[in-house]
Amino acid sequence: MLDVVEHDPRTRAPIRLNGVYERDEAGQAAYLSELLEVFETEGVDSAFVFLFAQPGYPHRPDGDPQDDLDRAGLGIVKYLDGRRGGPTPTWSGNPRPPSRRWRGATGGDRPRVRRPRRGAGPRPGGPPPTVRLAAPAVRAEGAAASRLGAAMTSTDGSRPPAPTRLRMPAPVLAALACPVCGAGLAAEGGGLACGAGHRFDVAKEGYAGLLTGHRPATTGDTKEMVRARQEFQEAGHYAPLAERLAALAARHAPADGIVADAGAGTGYYLRAVLDALPEAAGLALDVSKFALRRAARAHPRAGAAACDTWRGLPLRPASTALLLNVFAPRQPAEFHRVLAASGALVVVTPTARHLAELVTALDLVTVDARKEERLEEGLADHFSRAHREELEVVLRLAPDQARALVAMGPSARHLDAGGLDARLAALPDPVEVTASFALSVHRPR
């Protein structure tokens, strides 16, 4: 228990605390919530929170604080010493108040614990169910603080750095703007705030939540779409596009400065561009929390933020050297506002030939035949095109890869799963598919 409990030398039973401590229930709740959310994101079938109650560490609120062993306990239920409580008269435990234990840490959403199916083992091809101990949640006061600090020192005698959730390079943080009033943002109290007092949370995965509370025009990619996209991208199928995008960025953008990706998804393309621009820092912008959880870890020189592109980008005017827009919505006036005069906008769209073999066989959503024309019309008032090229790649996909390709795109929202299975089964193995892209570079007017 972090050396904060005195034990009987003969029986090793806990006797009392060796100082005055305050249990940090919000910290413990946040820790448990993070674990459960990570398990769910990674597809863990079940999770068990340990410990439920600890009779050896009873709650004694009325006497000496050092006799209240519950302050050092791991349990998420208080064990009452010599008293009854809880949902039944014979029960000696009390759940910690939800308003303190969960809502304060998760904004009101109690994490879901998946219970293992009877007789079920690990999901085929997935990780085994995970068991994790809850961390001790104590905060020391007075002289006890030094003893607890000493117990938490690293082996070389140095104190570990203070934890921070925000994954944001300093230049990117300096370029951020409040989405409400446009003022600059700075780290404050575990989140971000502007001078006008607008405050924003930082998610446990490290991205900044810069949505304004208005319902976004779209909910963004679902968890299943993001998982499929991650699997497909990391398998290298769209690596030629990432490489070509990075080459265009290196040719048309400054070597340093901010690279912002509007509609970044998992951050896959932003990562490739930052690898080609070793002095630049990046910002992944997306409305999907499932995508942002991955984008926040996409590159050590990149941060991520939740935003609704239709309501504006949380960036200061002329703060961005390069703006990426890959298969994502566009706001030309807003893109022009945040780009420096010497900056560049790189847009990637599918051509009418994109995935043509699957569009017919699986009845997928088709690409608008006037997409290129509409792109130019939409950008004309604010940008002039400096370059355009097309890239086509022939993919040879196994059935599960073809399924992932469908699941990560807009067709995933419209197809019946049963009908898709039947159509996929009728495809050759492997199936040849043409990926066709248009890449264009635009300069601010």
C-alpha positions in Angstrom: 0.0 0.0 0.0 2.8 2.4 -0.9 4.3 2.0 2.6 1.7 4.1 4.2 0.2 1.4 6.5 1.7 0.1 9.8 1.3 -3.7 10.2 1.3 -6.0 13.2 4.9 -7.4 13.2 3.6 -10.9 14.1 0.4 -11.3 12.0 1.2 -8.7 9.3 -2.4 -7.4 9.7 -2.9 -3.7 9.0 -3.1 -1.6 12.2 -3.2 2.1 11.3 -1.8 4.6 8.8 1.6 6.0 9.4 0.4 9.6 8.6 -2.6 11.6 7.6 -3.8 10.9 4.1 -6.8 11.8 2.0 -8.1 9.3 -0.4 -8.3 10.7 -4.0 -11.4 8.9 -5.2 -11.6 11.0 -8.4 -8.1 9.9 -9.3 -8.9 6.3 -8.7 -12.1 6.6 -10.7 -10.3 8.2 -13.6 -7.7 5.4 -13.5 -10.3 2.7 -13.7 -12.3 4.5 -16.4 -9.2 4.9 -18.5 -8.4 1.2 -18.2 -12.0 0.1 -19.1 -12.1 2.5 -22.1 -8.7 1.2 -23.4 -9.9 -2.4 -23.0 -13.1 -1.5 -25.0 -11.2 0.3 -27.7 -8.7 -2.6 -28.1 -11.4 -5.2 -28.2 -10.8 -6.9 -24.9 -13.7 -9.3 -24.3 -14.0 -8.7 -20.5 -12.5 -6.8 -17.7 -12.7 -7.3 -13.9 -12.0 -4.5 -11.5 -10.2 -5.6 -8.4 -10.6 -5.2 -5.5 -14.4 -4.9 -4.9 -14.1 -4.6 -1.1 -11.3 -5.1 1.5 -12.5 -6.2 5.0 -9.0 -5.7 6.3 -9.1 -2.0 5.5 -12.3 -0.8 7.2 -13.8 2.7 6.9 -13.6 4.4 10.3 -14.7 8.0 9.7 -15.5 9.0 13.3 -12.1 8.6 15.1 -8.5 9.3 14.5 -7.9 9.7 10.7 -4.9 7.4 11.0 -7.2 4.6 12.1 -9.3 4.9 8.9 -7.6 2.2 6.9 -10.0 2.7 4.0 -8.0 5.8 3.0 -5.2 3.4 1.9 -7.4 0.7 0.5 -7.6 -0.4 -3.1 -11.3 -1.3 -3.0 -14.0 0.6 -4.8 -16.5 -0.2 -2.0 -16.1 1.1 1.5 -16.1 -1.7 4.1 -17.8 -0.4 7.3 -16.3 -1.2 10.6 -18.9 -2.7 13.0 -21.8 -1.1 11.1 -24.3 -2.2 8.4 -25.0 -0.3 5.2 -25.4 -0.6 1.5 -28.4 -2.0 -0.3 -29.3 -4.6 2.2 -29.5 -4.5 6.1 -27.0 -7.5 6.3 -24.4 -6.0 4.0 -21.3 -4.5 5.5 -20.2 -2.5 2.5 -21.2 0.9 1.0 -20.5 1.7 -2.7 -18.6 5.0 -3.0 -21.0 7.8 -4.1 -21.4 7.8 -7.9 -21.3 11.6 -7.9 -17.8 11.4 -6.5 -16.5 8.1 -7.8 -17.6 8.2 -11.5 -19.2 11.5 -12.5 -16.4 13.6 -11.3 -14.0 11.7 -13.5 -16.0 10.8 -16.5 -18.4 13.7 -17.0 -21.4 11.6 -15.9 -20.8 8.4 -18.0 -20.3 5.4 -15.8 -17.9 3.1 -17.7 -19.3 -0.2 -19.0 -17.8 -3.4 -17.6 -18.1 -6.2 -20.1 -19.0 -9.4 -18.3 -17.5 -12.6 -19.8 -19.9 -14.9 -21.5 -20.5 -18.2 -19.7 -17.9 -20.7 -20.9 -16.4 -18.2 -23.3 -12.6 -17.8 -23.9 -10.7 -15.2 -25.7 -12.1 -13.9 -28.9 -10.5 -15.7 -31.9 -7.6 -13.7 -33.1 -7.9 -11.2 -30.3 -6.2 -10.6 -27.0 -7.2 -12.6 -23.9 -9.5 -11.1 -21.3 -7.5 -8.8 -19.0 -7.4 -8.5 -15.2 -6.0 -5.3 -13.7 -5.5 -4.1 -10.2 -6.9 -0.7 -9.2 -4.1 1.7 -8.2 -3.9 3.0 -4.6 -5.6 6.3 -4.5 -4.1 8.3 -1.6 -2.9 11.9 -1.2 -0.5 12.6 1.6 -0.5 15.6 3.9 2.2 17.0 6.1 5.2 14.9 7.1 3.6 11.8 5.5 3.9 13.5 2.2 7.7 13.3 2.3 7.5 9.6 3.3 5.1 8.9 0.4 7.2 10.9 -2.0 10.3 8.9 -0.9 8.4 5.7 -1.6 7.6 7.0 -5.1 11.2 8.0 -6.0 12.9 6.3 -8.9 15.9 4.0 -8.4 18.4 6.8 -9.3 16.9 9.0 -6.6 15.1 11.5 -8.9 11.4 12.3 -8.6 9.3 11.2 -11.6 8.0 14.0 -13.7 4.5 15.3 -13.0 2.0 13.4 -15.2 0.3 15.3 -18.0 -2.4 14.1 -20.4 -2.0 16.7 -23.1 0.0 15.4 -26.0 0.7 18.7 -27.8 4.0 20.1 -29.1 4.7 23.6 -27.9 4.5 25.2 -31.3 1.1 23.6 -31.9 -0.2 24.7 -28.6 0.9 28.3 -29.3 -1.1 28.1 -32.6 -4.4 27.0 -31.1 -7.3 29.4 -30.7 -10.4 29.2 -28.6 -13.2 27.9 -30.8 -15.7 30.3 -28.9 -13.9 33.6 -29.0 -10.8 33.1 -31.0 -8.4 34.0 -28.2 -5.2 32.0 -27.7 -5.3 28.9 -25.5 -2.9 27.8 -22.8 -2.6 24.8 -20.5 -4.4 25.4 -17.2 -5.5 23.0 -14.5 -5.2 19.8 -16.5 -7.1 21.3 -19.5 -6.9 24.3 -21.8 -8.3 27.8 -21.2 -8.4 31.2 -22.9 -8.1 34.6 -21.4 -11.9 35.1 -21.6 -12.4 32.1 -19.3 -13.6 29.5 -21.8 -12.2 26.1 -20.7 -11.8 22.8 -22.5 -10.9 19.3 -21.3 -8.1 17.1 -22.3 -9.1 13.5 -23.0 -7.2 10.7 -21.2 -5.7 9.8 -24.6 -4.0 13.2 -24.8 -6.1 15.1 -27.3 -7.8 18.4 -26.7 -11.6 18.5 -26.7 -12.3 21.8 -28.6 -15.9 21.2 -29.5 -18.1 24.1 -28.4 -21.1 22.1 -27.2 -23.2 22.6 -30.4 -24.1 19.4 -32.0 -21.6 18.7 -34.8 -22.9 18.4 -38.4 -21.6 14.8 -38.4 -20.7 12.4 -35.7 -17.6 11.3 -37.6 -16.3 7.8 -38.0 -17.6 5.1 -35.7 -15.3 2.8 -33.6 -15.8 0.1 -36.1 -14.9 2.3 -39.1 -11.8 3.6 -37.3 -10.6 0.1 -36.4 -11.1 -1.1 -40.0 -9.2 1.9 -41.3 -6.3 1.4 -39.0 -6.0 -2.2 -40.0 -6.2 -1.4 -43.7 -3.8 1.5 -43.5 -1.2 -0.2 -41.4 -1.2 -3.2 -43.8 0.3 -0.8 -46.3 -2.4 -0.8 -48.9 -2.5 3.0 -49.1 1.2 3.5 -48.5 1.8 4.8 -52.1 -0.7 7.6 -51.5 0.9 8.5 -48.1 4.4 8.6 -49.8 3.1 10.7 -52.7 1.4 13.1 -50.3 4.6 13.4 -48.2 6.6 14.2 -51.4 4.2 16.9 -52.4 4.3 18.4 -48.9 8.1 18.5 -49.0 8.1 20.2 -52.4 5.4 22.8 -51.7 5.5 23.5 -48.0 8.1 25.2 -45.8 10.5 22.9 -44.0 9.2 24.0 -40.6 5.9 25.5 -39.3 2.6 23.9 -38.4 1.0 21.1 -40.5 -2.7 20.8 -39.8 -4.7 17.9 -41.1 -8.4 18.8 -41.2 -10.3 15.5 -41.0 -7.2 13.6 -40.0 -8.8 10.3 -39.0 -6.2 8.1 -37.3 -3.4 10.5 -38.3 -1.9 8.1 -40.8 -1.2 10.7 -43.6 -0.1 13.4 -41.1 2.5 11.0 -39.8 3.9 10.4 -43.3 4.1 14.2 -44.0 5.8 14.9 -40.7 8.4 12.2 -41.4 9.1 14.1 -44.6 9.3 17.5 -42.8 11.6 16.8 -39.8 11.4 20.4 -38.5 7.6 20.7 -38.7 5.0 20.1 -36.0 1.5 18.7 -36.7 -2.1 18.9 -35.5 -4.7 16.3 -36.3 -8.2 17.7 -36.3 -11.3 15.4 -36.4 -14.8 15.2 -34.8 -14.6 11.4 -34.1 -13.3 10.6 -30.6 -12.5 7.1 -31.8 -10.2 8.5 -34.5 -8.6 11.0 -32.2 -7.7 8.4 -29.6 -5.3 7.0 -32.3 -4.4 10.3 -33.9 -3.1 11.6 -30.5 -0.4 8.9 -30.7 0.3 9.1 -34.4 3.6 11.0 -34.2 5.8 12.4 -31.5 5.7 15.8 -33.1 2.0 15.9 -33.5 -1.0 16.8 -31.3 -4.7 16.2 -31.8 -7.9 18.1 -31.1 -11.6 17.5 -31.5 -13.3 20.1 -33.6 -16.2 20.5 -36.0 -14.7 21.7 -39.4 -18.1 23.2 -40.4 -18.0 25.5 -37.3 -14.4 26.5 -37.9 -10.8 25.4 -37.0 -9.4 26.1 -33.6 -6.3 27.8 -35.0 -5.1 31.4 -35.0 -5.1 33.4 -38.3 -2.2 32.6 -40.6 -0.8 30.1 -38.1 -0.5 27.2 -40.4 2.2 26.5 -43.1 0.5 23.5 -44.6 -3.1 22.3 -44.5 -4.0 18.7 -45.4 -7.4 17.7 -46.5 -7.6 13.9 -47.3 -11.1 12.5 -48.1 -12.6 15.0 -45.7 -15.1 18.0 -45.7 -13.7 21.4 -46.7 -14.3 24.9 -45.5 -12.5 27.1 -48.0 -12.9 30.4 -46.2 -11.8 28.9 -42.9 -8.9 27.1 -44.6 -7.8 30.5 -46.1 -8.1 32.2 -42.7 -5.7 29.8 -40.9 -3.1 29.4 -43.7 -0.1 31.7 -43.9 0.2 33.7 -47.1 3.1 31.5 -48.1 1.3 28.3 -47.1 -0.2 25.6 -49.1 -3.4 23.5 -49.1 -3.1 19.9 -50.3 -6.3 18.1 -51.1 -6.8 14.4 -51.9 -10.1 13.2 -53.3 -11.1 9.9 -55.0 -11.6 9.9 -58.7 -14.7 8.4 -60.4 -12.6 5.3 -61.0 -11.9 4.7 -57.3 -12.7 1.1 -56.3 -14.8 0.7 -59.4 -14.5 -3.1 -59.2 -16.0 -3.2 -55.7 -18.6 -0.4 -56.3 -20.3 -2.6 -58.9 -19.9 -6.0 -57.2 -20.8 -4.8 -53.7 -23.2 -2.0 -54.5 -21.1 0.7 -52.8 -21.6 4.4 -52.7 -20.3 5.9 -55.9 -18.1 9.0 -56.3 -19.8 12.0 -57.7 -18.9 12.4 -61.4 -18.6 16.2 -60.8 -16.5 16.0 -57.7 -13.4 17.6 -59.3 -15.5 20.4 -60.8 -17.2 21.0 -57.4 -13.9 21.1 -55.7 -12.5 23.8 -58.0 -15.7 25.8 -57.7 -15.6 25.7 -54.0 -12.0 26.8 -53.6 -11.9 29.4 -56.4 -12.7 32.4 -54.3 -9.9 31.8 -51.8 -7.3 29.6 -53.6 -5.6 29.2 -56.9 -4.5 25.7 -58.0 -0.7 25.3 -58.3 -0.5 21.6 -59.1 -2.6 18.6 -59.8 -1.8 14.9 -60.4 -3.5 11.5 -60.2 -2.3 8.3 -58.6 -3.7 4.9 -59.3 -2.7 1.7 -57.4 -3.9 -1.8 -58.1 -4.6 -3.6 -54.9 -4.8 -7.4 -54.5 -7.1 -8.0 -51.5 -8.1 -11.0 -49.6 -11.8 -11.2 -48.5 -11.1 -9.8 -45.0 -9.1 -7.0 -46.5 -11.9 -6.1 -48.9 -14.3 -6.1 -46.0 -12.0 -3.7 -44.1 -11.9 -1.4 -47.1 -15.7 -1.3 -47.2 -16.0 -1.0 -43.5 -13.8 2.1 -43.3 -15.6 4.2 -45.9 -19.0 5.9 -46.3 -20.7 2.7 -47.6 -20.3 1.2 -44.1 -23.2 3.3 -43.0 -25.6 2.1 -45.7 -24.9 -1.6 -46.3 -26.7 -4.5 -44.8 -24.2 -6.8 -43.1 -25.9 -10.0 -44.4 -26.1 -8.8 -47.9 -22.5 -7.7 -47.8 -21.3 -11.1 -46.6 -23.0 -12.8 -49.5 -21.5 -10.4 -52.1 -18.0 -10.7 -50.5 -18.2 -14.5 -50.7 -18.8 -14.3 -54.4 -15.6 -12.3 -55.1 -12.4 -14.0 -56.3 -9.7 -14.5 -53.8 -7.7 -12.3 -54.1 -9.7 -9.6 -55.8 -8.0 -6.9 -57.8 -9.2 -3.4 -57.0 -8.1 -0.1 -58.5 -7.5 2.7 -55.9 -7.6 6.0 -57.8 -6.8 9.4 -56.3 -6.5 13.0 -57.3 -4.0 15.1 -55.5 -4.0 18.9 -55.8 -2.0 21.8 -54.3 -3.6 25.2 -53.8 -2.1 28.6 -52.8 -4.0 31.2 -50.9 -5.2 34.2 -53.0 
